[in-house]
Amino acid sequence: MILLAVVLWTVPVQDTLHLGWLHTQAIASDARNSQSAHLAIASAERTAVLQAARLPQLGLRAQATHQSDVTRVELGVAGVNPPSPPRDRWQAVVQADQLLYGGGTVAGRVALETARLVEQQAGVTVAQHALRGEVDAAFFTAWLLQERLAELTAVDEDLRARLDGVRARVHEGVALPSDTATIEAERLTVLRQRRQAASQRLAALAVLARLADTDIDTSATLVAPPLGPVVARAATGALDTLRARPEFAQLRATQHRLGQEALLAGLENRPMVSAFAEAGVGRPGLNQFQRDPAAFWQGGVRVTWRPWTWRSADRSATALREQAAVVAAEETALAARLARAVEADLALMQQLQDGFVDDARLVALRAAIERTAQLQLDEGLITAAVYVAARTDLLEARLAERRHRAELVRAEAAFLTTLGIPLPVSED
């Protein structure tokens, strides 16, 4: 328990939450952050292996054999018998090879490995970019519930005041007991809605706390980001800004990697030249007629070339180029889909902004009706049920206005996320 208390005391508790900060924190605390470093280390090791092909390659070769026959020299001279090679043979050789010309294959493999690393790291960035959507969903759910709680609290305070007044009039005999029951029932409904909203808000805050890997106080205040100026600047060149999304960087990296593979496949038919040297001991040595073990050495140049491969290199390169064309088509389709999403976001934002005037007018009208009903209730001209209906209509109008403003900010955040533009970060 003491250790738990110390841990909780040392973790900073957030009492004010900004959407941009939550985006940054969610990505910073994502477990996949280490993937890029691990991928870079693994790629560096593979690159070192590939580059080792330029270094001398040492090897050891040994064998022992028995031959059924050996080469003999017949001179046809009586009494003259040249020695014959031994039938039992063995050799132990140390060999060294040095690549002199590899046709560019080593450099091509290194370039391909680098392209693969860039592609893999871009994939990590794409995966982390999706966290913004998860943060947005939890943030705006909690924010809308926060606004609903504030409105329900005001309604509860108002109903409590109305209830005291109605009880006084019932006591004076100028109001019916059913009026008290009506207001009490409505207040119980409001309290139930508050508990439900508070529970849902806590669940949304718990999701945010896990995404941001930080403790969030249950009384934390969510602050709507001022995205209007950023959105206005981004909207002027929205379609051009789309290319900033990480998916496009990944697709470009994939095309580059396929291009490197195609280049490497085209080097398959090039000759390779290497120098070699070997030294060893065997029976016999280089002198085949010497029956005693002897040391030997030799060196030279070796050329390896496959001029005819049934066009396998050309076919491999063509297949890779066709695959790159598929990726290019996918990039075009992604740009078109995002462009449609941008147009939908812009239309939604305009629709919500145009509706604010109607929302304000509706709230003003409902407030005027509620004030009139309140006066009429105080004078005993209407029942509590009529007043509660007017108060409920005002509540719905105010909640609708707050919901529409939250939807606008959410649409603005979605618009910036679609474009790949980071949100302003604030910790105040």
Residue, then its C-alpha position, 0 to 999 in steps of 0.5 A: m500500500i505504501l509503494l502504491a501511494v508513492v507511485l500515485w503521488t509521483v505520477p502527475v495528475q492532469d486537471t486540465l486536458h487539451l486535445g493537442w496535448l493528449h495527441t502528443q502524449a498518446i503517441a509519446s507513450d505508445a509502446r511502438n515508439s521503440q519499434s523504429a529504434h529496433l528496426a534501425i538496429a536490425s537493419a544496421e546489423r543486416t547492412a553490416v552483413l551485406q557489406a562484409a561481402r567486400l572483405p576477404q572471405l576465409g575458409l578451411r577445406a579438408q578431405a581424404t579419399h581413396q582412388s580406384d586408379v591413378t594416372r600412370v606413365e608408360l614409357g615402353v622402356a625395359g627396366v624404367n618404371p616412372p613413379s605413380p601417384p598415391r591412391d590414398r590422398w588427403q588435403a587440408v587447405v586454407q582459402a581466401d577470396q577477395l571480391l574485386y568486382g561484384g557488378g554493383t550487387v553489394a551496393g544494390r543490396v545495401a540500398l535495398e536494405t535502407a529502403r526497407l528500413v524507411e518503409q518499415q519505419a513509415g509503417v510505424t508512423v502510420a499505425q501511430h497516426a491512428l491513435r489520434g482518432e482514438v483520442d478524438a473519440a474519447f475526448f469529445t465523448a467526455w467533453l460533450l458529457q461534461e457540457r451535459l453535466a453542467e447543464l443538468t446541474a443548472v437544471d437541478e438547481d433550478l428545479r430545487a428552487r422551484l420545488d421549494g416555492v411550490r411546497a410553500r404554495v401547497h402549504e398555503g393552499v394555493a397549489l396542488p400537491s400533485d405540482t410538488a410530485t411533478i417537480e420532484a419526479e422531474r428532478l429525479t429524472v434529471l438526477r438519474q441523467r446526471r449519474q448516467a452522464a457522470s458514469q459515461r464521462l468517467a469511462a471516457l476519461a479512463v480511456l483517455a488516461r490509458l491512451a495518454d498513459t497518465d493519471i487523469d483526475t475525475s474532476a479534470t476539465l476538458v478544454a476545447p481547442p481553438l482550431g478555427p484559425v488553423v482550419a481557416r489556414a489549412a482550408t485554403g490549400a487542403l488538397d495540396t496538404l493531403r500529401a503530408r499524411p504518413e500514409f503517403a510517405q509509406l506508399r512512397a517508401t514502398q515504391h522506392r523499395l520496389g524500385q531498388e529491388a528491380l534495380l538489384a534484379g537487373l544486376e543478376n546477369r553481370p559478371m563477378v570477379s574475385a581474387f583467391a589464394e589458398a595454401g595447404v598441405g596434402r598427399p600429394g601436393l601440387n606434384q602429383f607424383q610425390r608420395d610424401p606429404a608436401a605444402f603448397w600454395q596457389g593464387g589467381v583470379r576467378v570470373t563467374w558469369r551467367p550470361w544466359t538465365w532465360r530472362s529471369a532477371d528481366r522478368s523479375a524486374t518487370a514484375l517488381r515494376e508492375q507491383a510498383a504501378v499497383v502501389a502508385a494506383e493505391e496512392t492515387a485512390l487514397a488521395a481521391r478518397l481523402a479529397r472526398a473526406v476533406e470536402a465532406d468535412l468542409a461541408l459539415m463545418q459550414q453546415l454547423q456554423d450556419g446552424f449556430v444562428d438558429d440554435a441561438r435563436l431557439v435557445a432565446l425563444r425557449a428561455a423566454i417561454e420558460r421565464t413566462a411559464q415560471l412566472q405563471l407557475d409562481e402566480g398559480l396560473i399553470t400547473a407544474a407539469v406545464y412548467v416542467a415541459a417548458r423547462t425540458d424544452l429549454l434544456e434540450a435546446r441548450l444541450a443541442e446548441r452545446r452538442h452542435r458546438a462540440e460537433l464543430v470542434r470535432a469536425e475541425a479536429a477530424f479535418l486536420t487529422t485528415l490532412g495530417i496537420p498536428l493540433p496545437v499543443s497546450e499544457d496550460 
